[in-house]
Amino acid sequence: MTTAATLSIRRFDAGDTDAVVALWQEAFPEYRDATKPQRNPHLSIANKLATQPELFFVAVLGERIVGTVMGGYDGHRGWLYSLAVDASLRRHGIGTRLVAHVEKTLTERGCPKLNLQVLSAKADVRAFYEALGYRTDEVISLGKRLGEVAASAA
Ligand SMILES: CC(C)(COP(=O)(O)OP(=O)(O)OC[C@H]1O[C@@H](n2cnc3c(N)ncnc32)[C@H](O)[C@@H]1OP(=O)(O)O)[C@@H](O)C(=O)NCCC(=O)NCCS
């Protein structure tokens, strides 16, 4: 398989925006859901560019954007978001490479643990993370929307 062998991972650049939005709209159904205006890929990108933009990565095959991942580190825990691989290139190790890239970057910053959330209906994604050594924590996940997003989602 040549795909992962010729793959590179680099920081997101603003010129990647259209390709990343297209990838996310395919990979994340909620980005196509008109009833969820809070899921706005352009806003997600703008917010990340304002907060730890150095932890927003794309996987590139030739000139083509084929994967994305975002990391975050708040000084206590690391988080991983927006992992997506082009549907035509899945099961070639690209997702594994992207997660490993975030793990390495956060380890170098001294981050002791990386957390992530998976929608409970996504058994395949859970299998992916378990294959990479992630295990279910005995916690429940709580969340609350803030600001304008709270009003639009209500
Ligand atoms: C999850 C995702 C990023 C995985 O990317 P990928 O490049 O296909 O993953 P890899 O090829 O590195 O898979 C590594 C291992 O994970 C497991 N795995 C991956 N996809 C799997 C699936 N659909 N079902 C079961 N196990 C899976 C396998 O053990 C696989 O190894 P194998 O192919 O040798 O059997 C990709 O499926 C995706 O983009 N999904 C849609 C977006 C999404 O839901 N992202 C997660 C948000 S939390």
The ligand as an SDF file (V2000), in Angstrom:
LIG
                    3D

 48 50  0  0  0  0  0  0  0  0999 V2000
  -12.3780    6.9400   12.2210 C   0  0  0  0  0  0  0  0  0  0  0  0
  -11.5160    7.1900   10.9600 C   0  0  0  0  0  0  0  0  0  0  0  0
  -10.7880    8.5270   11.1270 C   0  0  0  0  0  0  0  0  0  0  0  0
  -10.4840    6.0480   10.8520 C   0  0  0  0  0  0  0  0  0  0  0  0
   -9.5530    6.3920    9.8390 O   0  0  0  0  0  0  0  0  0  0  0  0
   -8.7780    5.2700    8.9770 P   0  0  0  0  0  0  0  0  0  0  0  0
   -7.6880    5.9320    8.2310 O   0  0  0  0  0  0  0  0  0  0  0  0
   -9.7560    4.4910    8.1790 O   0  0  0  0  0  0  0  0  0  0  0  0
   -8.2020    4.3190   10.1410 O   0  0  0  0  0  0  0  0  0  0  0  0
   -6.9570    3.3080   10.0470 P   0  0  0  0  0  0  0  0  0  0  0  0
   -6.8110    2.7950    8.6660 O   0  0  0  0  0  0  0  0  0  0  0  0
   -5.7720    3.9520   10.6490 O   0  0  0  0  0  0  0  0  0  0  0  0
   -7.4850    2.1150   11.0100 O   0  0  0  0  0  0  0  0  0  0  0  0
   -6.6370    1.5270   12.0020 C   0  0  0  0  0  0  0  0  0  0  0  0
   -7.3770    0.3690   12.6460 C   0  0  0  0  0  0  0  0  0  0  0  0
   -8.5620    0.8240   13.3310 O   0  0  0  0  0  0  0  0  0  0  0  0
   -9.6090   -0.1590   13.1950 C   0  0  0  0  0  0  0  0  0  0  0  0
  -10.6920    0.3930   12.3700 N   0  0  0  0  0  0  0  0  0  0  0  0
  -10.6460    1.4580   11.5390 C   0  0  0  0  0  0  0  0  0  0  0  0
  -11.8450    1.6700   10.9560 N   0  0  0  0  0  0  0  0  0  0  0  0
  -12.6620    0.7110   11.4420 C   0  0  0  0  0  0  0  0  0  0  0  0
  -14.0270    0.3980   11.2150 C   0  0  0  0  0  0  0  0  0  0  0  0
  -14.8120    1.1120   10.3760 N   0  0  0  0  0  0  0  0  0  0  0  0
  -14.5690   -0.6790   11.8650 N   0  0  0  0  0  0  0  0  0  0  0  0
  -13.8130   -1.4020   12.7130 C   0  0  0  0  0  0  0  0  0  0  0  0
  -12.4930   -1.1560   12.9800 N   0  0  0  0  0  0  0  0  0  0  0  0
  -11.9380   -0.1030   12.3430 C   0  0  0  0  0  0  0  0  0  0  0  0
   -8.9690   -1.3570   12.4940 C   0  0  0  0  0  0  0  0  0  0  0  0
   -8.4110   -2.1940   13.4980 O   0  0  0  0  0  0  0  0  0  0  0  0
   -7.8780   -0.6750   11.6690 C   0  0  0  0  0  0  0  0  0  0  0  0
   -6.8160   -1.5570   11.3160 O   0  0  0  0  0  0  0  0  0  0  0  0
   -7.0020   -2.5220   10.0030 P   0  0  0  0  0  0  0  0  0  0  0  0
   -7.4860   -1.6600    8.8630 O   0  0  0  0  0  0  0  0  0  0  0  0
   -5.6080   -3.0530    9.8030 O   0  0  0  0  0  0  0  0  0  0  0  0
   -8.0050   -3.5630   10.3910 O   0  0  0  0  0  0  0  0  0  0  0  0
  -12.3910    7.1860    9.6820 C   0  0  0  0  0  0  0  0  0  0  0  0
  -13.1870    6.0300    9.6650 O   0  0  0  0  0  0  0  0  0  0  0  0
  -13.2980    8.3950    9.5470 C   0  0  0  0  0  0  0  0  0  0  0  0
  -12.8950    9.4430    9.0420 O   0  0  0  0  0  0  0  0  0  0  0  0
  -14.5760    8.2620    9.9860 N   0  0  0  0  0  0  0  0  0  0  0  0
  -15.5650    9.3470    9.8260 C   0  0  0  0  0  0  0  0  0  0  0  0
  -15.3060   10.5270   10.7350 C   0  0  0  0  0  0  0  0  0  0  0  0
  -15.4120   10.1720   12.2100 C   0  0  0  0  0  0  0  0  0  0  0  0
  -16.4070    9.6040   12.6590 O   0  0  0  0  0  0  0  0  0  0  0  0
  -14.3530   10.5260   12.9690 N   0  0  0  0  0  0  0  0  0  0  0  0
  -14.2470   10.2670   14.3760 C   0  0  0  0  0  0  0  0  0  0  0  0
  -14.7860   11.3950   15.1790 C   0  0  0  0  0  0  0  0  0  0  0  0
  -14.6810   11.0020   16.9330 S   0  0  0  0  0  0  0  0  0  0  0  0
  1  2  1  0
  2  3  1  0
  2  4  1  0
  2 36  1  0
  4  5  1  0
  5  6  1  0
  6  7  2  0
  6  8  1  0
  6  9  1  0
  9 10  1  0
 10 11  2  0
 10 12  1  0
 10 13  1  0
 13 14  1  0
 14 15  1  0
 15 16  1  0
 15 30  1  0
 16 17  1  0
 17 18  1  0
 17 28  1  0
 18 19  1  0
 18 27  1  0
 19 20  2  0
 20 21  1  0
 21 22  1  0
 21 27  2  0
 22 23  1  0
 22 24  2  0
 24 25  1  0
 25 26  2  0
 26 27  1  0
 28 29  1  0
 28 30  1  0
 30 31  1  0
 31 32  1  0
 32 33  2  0
 32 34  1  0
 32 35  1  0
 36 37  1  0
 36 38  1  0
 38 39  2  0
 38 40  1  0
 40 41  1  0
 41 42  1  0
 42 43  1  0
 43 44  2  0
 43 45  1  0
 45 46  1  0
 46 47  1  0
 47 48  1  0
M  END
$$$$
